[in-house]
Amino acid sequence: MIEYYKKPSVKFIVNKGNFNKLMTILTFQEGNIVTREWKEKANNLKKTLLKYSIPEKDEEGEVSIIDISLFQNEAAELIVLLLSAFDNIMKADEDYTKKMKKL
């Protein structure tokens, strides 16, 4: 019997600095987010990013970019964690839902 493995469908590339910022935000969220469920999600995303992301080196042999692949649910969780990290430093000054197209 052939085993079937799903491949992550969300792919993006970040530079080393942005990868480190992403990991820092996840670490912050892991320690500061309110619910246990989201703390675990932050921890699991950190582990996933460290295990499966592919670092690429530049001409000098230094890591310069990181190729990241996530499943859709992981990408959605990452976006929620990133947005909620800004709660204390940035507030929306306009309600953009009022500008959304009505169906």
N, C-alpha and C positions, 0 to 999 in steps of 0.2 A: 504494500500500500504506500502510495506517495503522500508524504506530508505536505500540506499547503501552509505557507507562512505569508501572512499579510505584510505588505510593506507600507511604511508611513507615507501618507499622501501630502502632508504639509512640509514643504522644504524651504529653507531660507539660509542665507549666509550672513554672518556678522563678523565684524573685525574683532580683534582680541580685546580691545577696550570695552566694546559693547557686550561681548560675552561675559567679561568680568562684572560689568554693571548688572547684567541680567542675573547672574549667580548671586550677587550681593543683594539684589532686591528679593530674590527667593529666600535667601538666608534671613533677611529682615522679616519677611512675611511669616516664615516658619516660626519665628520667635514672638511675633507680635499680633498675628491675625487672631480673631476672636474664637473661632470654632476649631475643635479638634480635627474635624474632617478636612478643613482647608489647610491646617498645619501639616497634616499627612500628605495632602496633595502637593504642597510646596516642597516637602521633603522628597516625595517620589519624583517630582519633576527635576529637582536638583540631581538625584541619582541617575535618572534617565539621561539628562544632558551630559553629565560627566562620563557616563558609560558609552553612549552611542554617538555623540557628536564627533565629527572628524576634523581634527586640526590640520591645516595646510601650512607648510613653511614657505617663507620667501627665499630669495636668492642667498641671503646670509644665513639661512638655516634656522631662523626664528619663526615661531608660530605667528602668523599674521591674520589669517582668517579661519573661521570655524564654520563647517558645513553642518547644519542642524536639520534633522528630520523628525517629525512628530506625527502621531495619529491625530485625527480631527478632535477627539475629546481632550487630548493632552494640550493641543494648541488653544482650545477654548478655555481650559483651566488656566493656562499661562496668561492669556489676555485678561481674564478676571483678576488674577493675582497682581498683574502689573498695574491695571487701572486702580485697584483698591489700595495699592501702595501710595498713590498720590492723594489719598483722602486728607492727609494732614498738611500737605504743602500746597495743594492746588484745589480751588473750588471753581465749579462752573459758574460763570456770571451770566449765562443765558440759558434758557430752556429750549434746546434745539429740537425737542420733540414737537414743538408747536410749528416748526418749519417742515416737518415731514409730510410727504405727499399722502393724501387721504385716498383710500381705495373706493 
